Amino acid sequence: MLNPGDYRVNPIKNTSWIELDKQAYQNNYRYIHSILKPNVKYSAVIKGNAYGHGIEKMVPLMEEAGADHFSVFSAYEAYKAFKSKKSETKLMIMGEVDDSDAMEWVIGHDIDFFVFDMARLELAVETAKKWNKKAGIHLELETGMHRTGFDERTLSRLAKFIREHQSQLEIKGMTTHYAGAENIANHIRISNQITTFNRLSDKLRRMKITAETYHTACSAATINFRDSHMDMVRLGILSYGFWPSRESFVLHIARKSKKNPVDPLKRVISWKTKVMSLKKVNVGEFIGYGTSYLAERDMTVAAIPVGYSYGFSRLLSNTGQVLIKGKKAPVVGTVNMNMTLVDITLIKGVKKGDEVVLIGDQGKMTNTVSSFSEMTQVVNYEMLTRLPADIPRIVV
Ligand SMILES: *Cc1c(COP(=O)(O)O)cnc(C)c1O
């Protein structure tokens, strides 16, 4: 439910709003810990503006449930998270720290970061010296994804450099990332990556390079490959209540709850707007731009003030649906930049200002993210992260 007080604080509102369900996250947090051994740490991944949920609101919401370690992509995201987190909460950057200014800020604020090439490592040492601090680094190893990470042939040089600069470096982690653990077709590739990771970290161990924490798993690896858990898992999509793929859900059901096949995760996000205007359309008229929708009977349509510029994909033209008064209202015609028309002919008593659910529950009905992402061929991840940062987020 929208807490009206929250939303009305700002008299100039955006045309839609996103609600974040605190209890849903608490549920997911408990589920995540139920599948991890007690000594395995959970890092909540909040890159991509917390998968579209909004970093500023999600960080305190997640902290309240118990999360105390967050993973972001860049120094910029770390900066946003830093402003809303508790002082004792740990941040880890898995990707970009683009220059020496960013590096100074990162090390100065005790934020850990991945290191995947010598240039980054040298900059870390140089900056740590300036601050008279140790840089908290996570060594990323190349295990088969071929994106970022130290290649096997560079390990002895890496080890030598680290031994020579021990007073500036604290090896917080040893890490890698899997190339598509959500898909069973990649099973052999991922298994090989786990083997390679273990082999390379043993090799480094023999060169006297060890880390506090060994961590490799994202959501899909956590579900599909128990060997990947190690000391910590980095979970994005599961935290927000979504399965990384249909296959991982199926695997969960097969393993855990054949007798009671309920989804243990709860969706944190809902996205809502209001009916902006109503109109009667006579049989034989075209609706919206062009000729993509022809009224084959007398109809009533509602205009909603959300279009593709808000992340409501144009690919939902004539195929998407929203919920009004607990019923499905199909999109008619093309999704416009700021507006969309929906068919409410069969829904009685719709009025201007009625709540419209784009994602979420209304009455007994649910509009899921995957209902639109499957329709638009966009995976949950992309649909969510495309939600613009300036839609207000409200914790409920
Ligand atoms: C995005 C990401 C994760 C989390 O992925 P999910 O599938 O959302 O759990 C973990 N590790 C790295 C390096 C990532 O980029």
The ligand as an SDF file (V2000), in Angstrom:
LIG
                    3D

 15 15  0  0  0  0  0  0  0  0999 V2000
   25.8630   -8.7640  -11.0960 C   0  0  0  0  0  0  0  0  0  0  0  0
   26.9020   -9.5400  -10.4300 C   0  0  0  0  0  0  0  0  0  0  0  0
   26.5740  -10.4300   -9.3960 C   0  0  0  0  0  0  0  0  0  0  0  0
   25.1390  -10.7100   -8.9900 C   0  0  0  0  0  0  0  0  0  0  0  0
   24.4230  -11.3420  -10.0130 O   0  0  0  0  0  0  0  0  0  0  0  0
   22.9390  -11.9090   -9.7680 P   0  0  0  0  0  0  0  0  0  0  0  0
   22.7120  -12.8320  -10.8950 O   0  0  0  0  0  0  0  0  0  0  0  0
   22.0150  -10.7490   -9.8450 O   0  0  0  0  0  0  0  0  0  0  0  0
   22.9390  -12.5460   -8.4360 O   0  0  0  0  0  0  0  0  0  0  0  0
   27.6120  -11.0720   -8.7520 C   0  0  0  0  0  0  0  0  0  0  0  0
   28.9000  -10.8490   -9.1100 N   0  0  0  0  0  0  0  0  0  0  0  0
   29.2490  -10.0090  -10.0980 C   0  0  0  0  0  0  0  0  0  0  0  0
   30.6850   -9.8050  -10.4260 C   0  0  0  0  0  0  0  0  0  0  0  0
   28.2670   -9.3260  -10.7900 C   0  0  0  0  0  0  0  0  0  0  0  0
   28.6070   -8.5010  -11.7710 O   0  0  0  0  0  0  0  0  0  0  0  0
  1  2  1  0
  2  3  1  0
  2 14  2  0
  3  4  1  0
  3 10  2  0
  4  5  1  0
  5  6  1  0
  6  7  2  0
  6  8  1  0
  6  9  1  0
 10 11  1  0
 11 12  2  0
 12 13  1  0
 12 14  1  0
 14 15  1  0
M  END
$$$$
